[in-house]
Structures are given as C-alpha cells and as structure tokens.
C-alpha cells in the first residue's frame, strides 16, 4: 500500500518580497495584465463605493466658496447637482475694466487674489460701462442713445426705452449715474437716471415704453452725482446735501450733510453713499489719501450723522458714481477696509485700513500699448449661473 504524500503549498504572510511583487503587478498597465489579474481589477472596480459629495452641509460649502477664486468657483459648482444649487450666492465684488468699447470682451479683476480674467459677451460691443446695481451692469450706447441692463455671468439682458434727449449731446453729459430699486427680474424694479448737466432725474419701471422725469430748483442749484434705494425711496447725493425722492408723489426733501465738513470740501473731498444692514453710510474721500465714514441716525426722530471709527466687519468698494458694501465674512475678504479706484492712474485700486488709518497701494494694471483702463466698475454677482469655463480666459496677473 502506497501512501500518497500530501504536499502543502507554503505561503508567506507579510513578506516584504511578496508585497513588493504584488505592488509591481498592480502598477502595470491594464493592457499588459494577465486575464486573471484583469478580472480581479474589474471586480474591485465594481465594488467601489461612490463618494456622497452631495451630503456635505450647506454651511460648509458656503464657507469653502468664500475662499475660492473665480475660476475655481465655477469648477466647484460643476462637481454635482447639490453643490451647484447650494452655492448660488457668491458675495464677492469684481472690478470690471475696459480699454475700448469696439470689442465684445471686458476684463474682470478679482482684488482678493489679484487674478485677472477676460469675459466675452456680445452685449459689450460699443457699450460703455456706466455702473452696476444689484449685480447687473448698466450699459450705455451712444450710437443708439439707449440704456441696457446686463447680468454679465448669466447673460440676461434688459433693454430700456429711449430717453428724451436732445441732439448733439455726448454720452458722458447725459448719463451721470444710474441705479435700480431691485434686480431687473423683479416686476416692480425702478430705474433711476441722474442727469447732472440737464439738472433733472429720469425714472421708469421695467416694461415701460417711456420715461418720467422730475425737475426741481434743487437740481438747478447743484448737480446730483450718486443715488441709492433705501426703505422704498431713492436718495440722491449731491455735493451739498442728500435729497430724499418719493417717485410716487414726486416730492423732494433735503437732508444736510455732517456739519464737520468744511464749506470748500466740494473741490477737495468726494462723498459717497451706500446702503448696508439697513443703514445709510456716508463715505468722505479726502485727497484720495484719507477716508471718513458717517452713519445716518434717525432713532431720535431727527436725522443726524454719527461718525464711525470702524465698519463692523464690513468692506466698502468705491468707484466713480457708485459704492458697494459687503460683509467681509461672507465675501471672504478683509474687514474694516475701503477699496478705492479712480478712472485714471496706473493702480487698479488702493485700500484704506480703518483700524490703522493707513493707505495700502494695490496692483498696477497690465499695460497694453501704454493704454489705461478707461472704465472701472465694481459689481457683486447677484445670481451666479453656471456657465462654460472656457468663456473665462486667464490673463497675466497684474503685479
């Protein structure tokens, strides 16, 4: 009787040589693997569990988006359906720039990470950037003598009726400032146009075919230069006072500026008004080097201006004819600061720190044939629709 020997195959556990061999085997391309290895690879691939990216909380997503650049934000929203709808609000101001109007392209500058992009919209062609309100750019065409409202990110556009204008009058003489009472998608949106040279104010609602106008002796005494919407009424800022306008009754009321201002400040100081947290803030720019901020207080029944030493965690962005104020925590930017830009100059913007009372210089613009940016407008996106990333072309960052 012959007994068969049973041989047991020796196996090694946690052997370094076998681990190295297994690692080399898995690192080979799939096309060069043996059939049994390829079968195991496919089985492991099927057993993998997909990450639940949509399960992340909304608060965490908003905290992340506040620290993303413009291009990264667009990519972030494209990850999944939940991320796209959870990050609709992108409360960060961008500086829109233009060197020439005979082009469909405009430059977008992000002051927080100092990155510059280029956006292409056919509505930009032969249109001036007159300002922004509620995340919409206000465009003016001299040839068509017409105003239009454009959401630069979603592409929505609203064309306003032709205003009553005289012939042979230039664009910069008739569109001194334009503001809105609400986003143009709202049915009760009112558009207000300040015409300092003509000493009048025009206004209309979205969908109207003509403009209404208000003329008063106050406008003949001094020209208005900025307006905001606050608690159901417009407030127009002139160099000597703040005018309260009721578009329903067409009644005007003058509100005096702070008495601490000198009488000759109109030639040396530039005032701005901005609405924030249910308050009207008055910003005085002195010689482009020093800034003072006042808050309108009407708690006692009388309108008074209270000086502010800080902004309470807010950030203000100023440019010719308009101002924007955002919460620094929501925008992901530095608080208690004022960003200021001018039409002329090599610097895109400068920043004033309210705590240290010091002015910090911003980046210089990327010069192209020694031409400065002729138009500079701050704009905060109100509705950031997902768009093609290729529509934004990364340019050379300004130094």
Secondary structure, 3 states (H helix, E strand, C coil): CCCCCCCCCCCCCCCHHHHHHHHHHHHCCHHHCCHHHHHHHHHHHHHCCCCCHHHCCHHHHHHHHCCCCHHHHHHHHCCCHHHHHHCCCCCCEEEEEECCCCCCEEEEEECCCCEEEEEECHHHCCCEEEEEECCEEEEEECCCCEEEEECCCCCCEEECCCCCCCCCCCHHHHCCEEEECCCCCCCCCEEEEEECCCCEEEEEECCCCCCEEECCHHHHHCCCCEEEEECCEEEEECCCEEEEEECCCCEEEEEECCCCCCCCHHHHEEEEEEEECCEEEEEEEECCCEEEEEEEECCCCCCEEEEECCCCCEEEEEECCEEEEEEHHHHCCCCCEEEECCCCCCECCEEEECCCCEEEECCECCCECCECCCEEEEEECCCCCCCCHHHEEECCCCC
